[in-house]
Amino acid sequence: MIEENLLKSIKQLFNSQILAILATNMKGMPYTSLVAFVATDDLKEIIFATFKGTKKHDNLLNEPRVSILIDNRKNQTSDFQDAIAVSARGLGMIITSQREKYQSLYLKKHPSLFEFITSPKCDLIRIKVSEYQYVSKFENIKILIFKP
């Protein structure tokens, strides 16, 4: 029951946000990027798009382990009590099969990015989530692990 409530809370946060912070590995150092994202209904995958040849794209090709942060902060003092942040860790990979399915899911949330995502220069990336860390009230932490 606790896991079901946690999944529901994560879905609510994800549905209320359009941007996330992606962390990749660039020569042994973290590299962060702002990305538009969408999650699958079961939350086991997070999808974003990027042009080929960007630093985040090249970083993913060299090291697929990534982390992505989605939060609802307002950059106000009240965030210490009210903000929620979810970090997802997993493996990022270029979507080569079922692209239409993932593209449709992405465009449902981000219809204004049609030209971007349909460009031949753009890759859709799927993060296969292995773990979520849900933080509320600045220090209340819940962990959700997906078994392989």
N, C-alpha and C positions, 0 to 999 in steps of 0.2 A: 504493500500500500504506500509506503514512504517513497519508493522508487516511482510509482505512478504519479504521485503528487509532484515530485521533482521534475519528471518529464513534462508535466503540464505547465509548471512554472517556467521551465526553459522555453517551451513552445510559445508561451505568452510573451516572453521577452523577445524572442526571435521575430515574432510577428509584428512587434511594435518598433523594430529597428531595421534600418536599411543598410547601415554601414558597420564594418568590423575592422579590427586591426589585426593584420596577418603578420606573424613573425616567422621568418625563414632564417637559414644559416648562410652567412656570407663569409667564407674563409675563416670559419671558427667564431665569428661574432654575430650577434643577433642583428637582423635587418627587418624593420617594420614598414608596413605599407597599409594604406587605407583601401579597403575593397568593398564593393557592393556584394552582398551574399544572399543566399537562400539555403534553407535546410530541407532535407527530405522529411516527410511526415513522421517517420520513425526516429528521426534525429541521428541516424547512424552515418549520414553524409552531409557535408556542407559544400555548397557549390559557389565558386566565384569565377570571374573571367579576367583575363589579362592578355595584353599583346605579347606576342612572341618577341624575345630579345630584351625584355625588360629585366631589371635586376632580380625581381621576385621570380620571374619565369626561369631565368638561368639558375638561380639558387635552388629552385625546386628540382631541376634536372640533375643537379649535383648532389642534393641532399633532400629526400622527400619528407623527412620528419619536420612537421610544422606545428605551430600553435596559433590559435585565432581567438581573439577576445571580442565579445559582444557585451555592451553595457548600456545602461540608460541614464548615465550621469547628466547633470545639468550644469555642472561646474559651479555649484553653490554649496554653502556650508551644510545645507540639509542633506546633501549626498552622503554624508557620513552615516546617516540613519536610513535614508530612503533608497539610495542607489543599489542596483543589483549588477553584478558582473559575472559573466560565464566565460571561462577559458576552456577551449576544446583542444585536445592534443590528438594528433593522428598522422596519417601518411597522405601527402598530396600527390595526385597523379593527373596527367592530362587525360581527358575523356576522349577515347577513340571509338568506343562502341556505345550505342544508345544515346548518341549526342542529341538527337531530336527530343528525346524524353527529358533530358536534363535542361536543354535549351528552353523548352516549353515551360518547365518549372521556374527557371530563372526569369523568363520574360513575363510570367504571370505576376511576379513581384516587382520587376523592373522593366515595364514596357517602354520607358523612354530610352533604354539602352539597346534597342533593336539593332540600329546600325553598327554599334560597337561590337555586339556579340555575334553578328552575322558576317563580320569582316573576315576575309581569309587570313588576316594577320592576327586574329584573336583565337586563343585557346580557352576552352572551358576546363576548369580544374575541379576535381572532386577530392575533398578531404575525407578519407575514411576515418571516422572518429573512433578512438580507442578509449578516451576518457574525457569526462566533463568535470570541471570544478566550478561549483555554484557558490558565489559569495554574496551574502546580504548583510545589512547592518554593520558593514565594514569588517566584521570578523566571524560571522556565522558561516561556516564552510561545510558544504555537502559535496561528496564525491560520487560520481556515477561512472562505473567501468563497464564497457561493452566487451564481452568475451569474444575472442577471435573465432 
